[in-house]
Structures are given as structure tokens and as C-alpha cells.
């Protein structure tokens, strides 16, 4: 029988997983996404962090550069600065920074959401390790097959081409699918998935 907590946390974990970004070669979450998950305004979250800056060294949290912010804004189609959009670059929190947020935001919701965020970061890390291990095994197998084909002249060219196609197809299957895009505009409740 399935664990009832897993049924309720699975949608939350998929929502969290879609909001984990890779910036500066680190997996991070942005302040606005975290604030939404915690049920607070972004400015409230940022103010709480600023009041406790000693808890957030640079490897826990950093503010995006203006170039990173421009790229992020162009990818997410945010509003113009002159029309109520965000005027300062967002803060990005690493896994450790997100963990530290639970001590700054002590509400029961923040603690519960933080637990799910930590679980999601662990799952993302496990998936990345599995993919790299699988890629290494595939590479080793391809190398051994190549050596075998060079040693045996009777190994037909046609068979080598078929094996190459299989290896290419396996690599394509290993590539993680692109995360779904959030719809633009107002979505009525019945249209939500």
C-alpha cells in the first residue's frame, strides 16, 4: 500500500523540481519562487534574509548579476521595470541556503515546504549521478565494441552501423526532457492540469 504522505508531496516535489535552476554551475532556487512556495511576499523573504545576513554566506546565497538578470527576464517574459516589474536582481539560494531559510522563516508551512525542497534537491542530485554513471557505462561499452570490431575483420560494417544507431538512440533516451513551460496569461481553474 502506498504511503499517503507520498501522494500529497509528489505534486509539490514536481513543482519544486521545475523551479530548480542551474546558475553559476550550482543548483539554486530564486527568492520569488521560494516566497511563493512559502506563502509569503518576496520582499518579506528578502527582508528576513537581510536581517540575518550572517547566516547566508556567498556559497549559500548570491544575488544575480545584471547580465544574469536580463537573461532570466528574457527567458521568463517578466513585466517591464516601468510597469511594476521587479527592479532589483533576484537572490539565488543554493541547497544549503534553502536549508538555512527554515531557521529564518519559522512558520509551520515554511518548515513543511523546506522539507520537501530538501527531498527534491536530493532526488535531483541522485538523478544526475545516475545519468552520469549510465553515460560512463555506455561509453565503456561503446569503446569495447569498437575494439572488438577492429580486431575482427569479419565484423560487418552494417552491424557496426546498427550498433552505432543503438548507442545514439540510448544517448537520446538518457537526455532528460525539457521542463514544461508555464502558460502565459490568466489560466482558469478548470484549465489547470
HELIX and SHEET records of a PDB file:
HELIX    1   1 UNK A    4  UNK A   18  1                                  15    
HELIX    2   2 UNK A   31  UNK A   38  1                                   8    
HELIX    3   3 UNK A   42  UNK A   51  1                                  10    
HELIX    4   4 UNK A   53  UNK A   55  5                                   3    
HELIX    5   5 UNK A   66  UNK A   76  1                                  11    
HELIX    6   6 UNK A   81  UNK A   83  5                                   3    
HELIX    7   7 UNK A   95  UNK A  104  1                                  10    
HELIX    8   8 UNK A  108  UNK A  151  1                                  44    
HELIX    9   9 UNK A  157  UNK A  174  1                                  18    
HELIX   10  10 UNK A  189  UNK A  191  5                                   3    
SHEET    1   A 4 UNK A  21  UNK A  23  0                                        
SHEET    2   A 4 UNK A  26  UNK A  30 -1                                        
SHEET    3   A 4 UNK A  91  UNK A  94 -1                                        
SHEET    4   A 4 UNK A  61  UNK A  63 -1                                        
END                                                                             
